[in-house]
Amino acid sequence: MIVDLRSDTVTVPDEAMRRAMIEAPVGDDVYGEDPSVNELQQEAARLLGFEAGLFMPSGTMTNQVAIAVHTRRGEEVIVPEGAHVYEWELGMMATFSGVVPRFVHAPLGVPDPADLRAAIRRSIHQSPTGLISLENTHNKAGGTVLPLDVIAGAREVATSEGLPLHLDGARVMNAAAALNVPVSDITRHFDSVSLCLSKGLGAPVGSVLVGSKKFVGQAHRYRKMMGGGMRQAGVLAAAGLVALRDGPKRLGEDHRRARALASSLVNAGYAVDLASVQTNMVYATVPDAARRASEWAERGVKANALSENSVRFVLHHQITDEMLARAIEVVTAPVPA
């Protein structure tokens, strides 16, 4: 038995998803003629509460296209510390859009709206602020959720300061499940949202960027510039539609299993910040993390060693209770002398 907890991106299409992919009507999406892509874009936009959507290969692309549309060269993007758009998107905001991040303190991934306001720059002697970008759930903080009042506060700051507000919502469906609210209760506060279909929801590839019709029209050009024009992409969009319709209902089970794993790790003597275990991720302090992860992998349990003493476990819908029990057995076993 292999138990892969490295990421929720490791899932593979099930029979129903494969059948949808095989049967998908397709056309040339660069010409806007793929019916499956168009259906996915429309459904994602409607679900999140926006006018239009644009299908792209990855969440990095949707985030960076959004930044390109919202900003001008030489501006700053306010982001919470540890944000994915900075940590894991390879300096793309600087390379492609010519903008730089300005970080705000974000305990458990949650910035104070007052700190967002204080970070705004207007002086001619500084790079002006062009965008505020938040992340929900916040990956590096442990898959943590932005409270609704914080989101509303960020919206008030953005509106009063005349700034656009973007959401890296790669796992925003996890946030909605954790808060037990419709996802639109979260996303309605933003000018644009990036939603990943292959993280948690189970699609093999793809993200959707949503916003106004004008915004998506501008985003279309930047997608093309980045090489994101796909032709008969309906085979991928069909998988995305299944993920969008069926994936959210399973997320609560992922969260339950993450909490069970976290408690077992704590009971075994590992340090886990239980306050950060809010969705499907568990970050644990594990001495000699790379070696321990390698030993676990030899016993069939895969996890990501992120640093010398940190390991991340990510639960997803293809992890059963039996698999979780096996993972707990392996990772909590006494360290060999």
N, C-alpha and C positions, 0 to 999 in steps of 0.2 A: 504494500500500500504506500503510495506517494502522497504526502500531504503538503501542498504547495501554498505557503503563506507569505510568499515574497511580495505579492501585490494582488489587488483585485483585477488587474489587467491580464492575468494568466488564464482566465476562464476560456473555454472553447465552446463553439456553437453546439447546441443540442440538436436533436433530430428536427424539432419544430422549426428552429431557426434556419437550419440547413435547407429544409424544404421551402421555406419562404424565400431564401436566396435563389434557389433553383428556379422557382416559379415567378420571380419578380419580373414585371414588365420593365423594359429598359429603353433608353434613348441616349442621345448625346447631351450630357449635362452642360458642357461648355456652351452649347446653344440654348440651354434651358429646356431641353426636350425630354429629359428623363422623368417619366411619371412617378417612379418610386422615390426619387430624390425630391421632387416637388412635394409629394405627399409628406415625406419626413420633415421637410423644412416648414411646411404649413402646420403640421401637427405639433412640432416642438414649439413654434412661435405661439400657437394658441394655448398650449398647456402652460407656458411660462408667462403669458399675458402680453405678448408683443404683436406687432403688425407683420413681421417677416422674419425669416431665418435663412441661414446659409450653411450648407453642409461642407465640412472640410476634413482632411485626413487626421488631424490631431488637435488636442487642446492647446498645445503650444502655438499652433498656427492661428486658432481662433482668438486666443489672448493677444497675440502680437498684431494681428490684423485690427483688432479693436483699438489697441494702443495707437496704431498708425492712423486710424480714422479720427480718433479723438484729439490728437496732439499735433503740435508743430515742432519742427526741429529746434533744439536748444531749450526745450521746456523740461520740467520735472514731473514725475509721476509719484504721487504719494501712495505708499504701500505699507502694510503692516510688516514688521520685521519677520524674516523667515519666509516671505511670500514666494510662491512658486514662480511667479513671473520674473523674479530675480534669481532665485537660488538654482533653478533647474531649466531655465530657458536660454542659457548660453549667451547672456549679454545681448540678446536679440533686440531689446528695446533701444539700445545704443547703436547697434550695428545697422538696423533697418530703419528705425524711426528717428534716430539722432536725439533721443531723450535719455534722461538719467533718473534713477529712483531716489526718492527721499523717504527714509524709513521713519516710522513712528513706533513707539513702544507698544507691544501687543501681548500682554500676559495671556497665556492659553490661546493665542491667536486673535484676541479681541482688543482692538484699539479703542481708546476713549474718543468719542466725537470731538471733545475739546482739544485733544492732541492733534486730530486731523486739521482742525481749524488753525491751530497754532503753527502747523507745518506749512501753511500756504504762504507763498512768496509773491510779492508785488513790486519790490524795489527794482529799479533799473540796474542796480548793481548786482543783482542775483538772477539766476535762472527762474523765470516765472513758472508758476504751477499750471499745468495743462490738464491734469486728470487725477482723480482719486480712484484707486483700484483696491477692492477688498477680495478676500478669499473665504469661501464657505462651502465645505468644511476646510479648515486650515490644516494642510497635510503635515507640515513640519512640527506643528504644535501638538500633533497626535490625533488628527481627525476631529478637531473641536468645532463647535457650532457657534455661529454669531447669534446672540440674542436679538429678538425682533426689535427691542427698544434701541439697541445700538445701531441696527440697520436704519431705523427711522431717524435717529440722530445724525447719522452720516448723510442721509438724504437731505436733511434740513441744512447741513453745512454746505453740501454741494449746490443746492438751489440758491441759498443766500449769497454764496460766493461766485455764482455763475459758472460752475465747473461741471463737467460730465462725471458720472459715477458708473464705473464698470465693475462687474462681478466675475471673478474667476470662480465659476460654479461647477468645476469639474465634478464634484461630488455633492452638489446642492440637493439632489434627491435624498441623500443620506441625512442632510440637515433637516429637510422637511419631515422625514420619517422620525427623526429624533425629537423634533418639536411637536409632532403630530398635527401638522397644519398642511393645507394645500401648498404646493411649491410656489404658486403665484403670490402667496402671502409674503414670501421672501423676495421674489424676483421683481415684483411690481415697483419696488423702490429704485430700481437701477435703470440707466439709459441703455445698457447693453449687458448681455449675459453670455458666458461661454459654458456650455453643458457638454460634458464628455459622455459618450455612449458606451465606452469600453472600460470604464472604471465603475465597478459595482453593478452596473446595469446589464453587462454580459455580452455586448456586441464585440466583434473581433477588431473593429477599427472605427474611428470617426468621432467627430464632435460637431455640434451645431452652435453657431453664433446667432443670437437673436437681437433685434432692435427695431427701430422704425424702418419704414420702407426706404427713406432717404439714406439712413445709416447703412442698411444692408446693400443698397445700390453702390455706395462708396466702398464698402467692404469687398464687394465682388471684384473690383479692380485690384485691390491689394492681394486678394487670394490668388489672382492670376499672376501677379508679380512674383509671388512666393512659389510659384509652380504648383499651386493647389487645384488647377483645373483638371478634373477627372472626367472621362468620357462616359462609357456605359457603367456608371457608378451605382445603378439601381440594385445590383447584387449586394452591395455594401449597405445601401440605404434600407433595403428590406430587412437586413439583420438589425439595423438601428431602430426600425419601427417595432420589431418584436421586443427589443430591449426596452424601448421607451414605454411600451404598453404593459409588459410583464415584469420587468426588472424591479420597479419601485416596491411592489407588494412583498418582495422577499427580503428587503433590506433590514427589517426589524429582527429577523432571525440572525443575520450577520452581526448585528449590534449585541444581541443576547449572547452569542458565542464569544464575541470579543470580551465582554465582561467576565464570562466564565474563565476564559484563558487568563485574563489579567489577575483575577482572584487566585487562581492556581499558582501563578508565578510569584505573587506576593507570599502566599503560604509556603512556597518553596524557598523563600529567602531572597528573591530578586527584588530590586527596587523598581516599582512602577508607580507613576503618579496617577492614581485612580481617578482623580478629578479630570484628567485629560482623556480618559476612556469614555468617550461620549457617543461614538459611532462604531466603525468597523476596524479601527486600528488600535494596536497596543505597542507602545515603546517601552522597552525594558533596559535597565542598566545591567549589562552582562560583561564581567571582566574577560579580557581576551576574546572579544566578540567574534572576530573572524574565525579563530580556531574552533570556538564552540559551535558556530553556525556550520562549519565544515563537518564537524562530528555529527551534528544532528542530521545533516543532509545524507551522510553515510547510512543513517538509520531511517531514511525516508521522509524526513521532515525538513522542508526548505524555508528559510527565513533570511531577511536581508540584514547583514552587519553593516551599519551605517557609519560607524567610527570604531575606535579602539575598544569602546565599552558600551556601545549602544546597538540594540537589535530591534528591528521593526517587524511586527507580525500584522498581516492584513487578512481579515476574514472576507469570504465571498460566498456566493450561492452554491458553488460546487464543493464546499466543505460541509460534510455531514457531521452529526453528533458523534458517530463512530470515529471519523477522521479526527475530530477535535480531541476526543479522548486519547487517541494514539499520539497526537502532538503533545498533549499535556504529559503523557507518560514519558515521552522522549526528552522533552526540554526540562522537565523537573527532576530527572534522574540525577542521583549524586554524581558530582564531578569525579572522574577516575583519579586516583592518587598518582 
